[in-house]
Amino acid sequence: MKTVAILLVVLSVALSASIKSERLAAMSKLTYSSLFAEIQTQITSGGPLTSILDTIEKFDKQIRSEQAEHDAMWAIQ
């Protein structure tokens, strides 16, 4: 009985750790609002055009990778 209880505790800790890492990964991705806020900040501060284009390219790469993941899931299903 103790073994089962310990196993459940270890399993729940492992599960919560994986959920936390997934949330952190999701938070690090650009959203539309954060993208536009960053671009607006770069424009108002007089930042170089290359930094604005880099931000947009980063967002484009993120969208393309997410689309590739969704396409792969769709193909499997």
SULUR-V721428 format. One record per residue. N is the residue number from 1. RES is the residue in three letters. D_CENTER is the distance of its C-alpha to the mean C-alpha in whole Angstrom. Layout:
{{N | RES | D_CENTER} {N | RES | D_CENTER}}
This chain:
{{1 | MET | 40} {2 | LYS | 38} {3 | THR | 36} {4 | VAL | 35} {5 | ALA | 34} {6 | ILE | 32} {7 | LEU | 30} {8 | LEU | 29} {9 | VAL | 28} {10 | VAL | 26} {11 | LEU | 24} {12 | SER | 23} {13 | VAL | 22} {14 | ALA | 20} {15 | LEU | 19} {16 | SER | 17} {17 | ALA | 16} {18 | SER | 14} {19 | ILE | 13} {20 | LYS | 12} {21 | SER | 10} {22 | GLU | 8} {23 | ARG | 8} {24 | LEU | 7} {25 | ALA | 4} {26 | ALA | 3} {27 | MET | 5} {28 | SER | 5} {29 | LYS | 4} {30 | LEU | 7} {31 | THR | 9} {32 | TYR | 13} {33 | SER | 14} {34 | SER | 13} {35 | LEU | 13} {36 | PHE | 17} {37 | ALA | 17} {38 | GLU | 17} {39 | ILE | 19} {40 | GLN | 22} {41 | THR | 22} {42 | GLN | 22} {43 | ILE | 25} {44 | THR | 27} {45 | SER | 27} {46 | GLY | 28} {47 | GLY | 26} {48 | PRO | 26} {49 | LEU | 25} {50 | THR | 23} {51 | SER | 21} {52 | ILE | 20} {53 | LEU | 20} {54 | ASP | 18} {55 | THR | 15} {56 | ILE | 16} {57 | GLU | 16} {58 | LYS | 12} {59 | PHE | 11} {60 | ASP | 13} {61 | LYS | 12} {62 | GLN | 9} {63 | ILE | 11} {64 | ARG | 13} {65 | SER | 11} {66 | GLU | 10} {67 | GLN | 13} {68 | ALA | 15} {69 | GLU | 13} {70 | HIS | 14} {71 | ASP | 18} {72 | ALA | 18} {73 | MET | 17} {74 | TRP | 20} {75 | ALA | 22} {76 | ILE | 22} {77 | GLN | 23}}
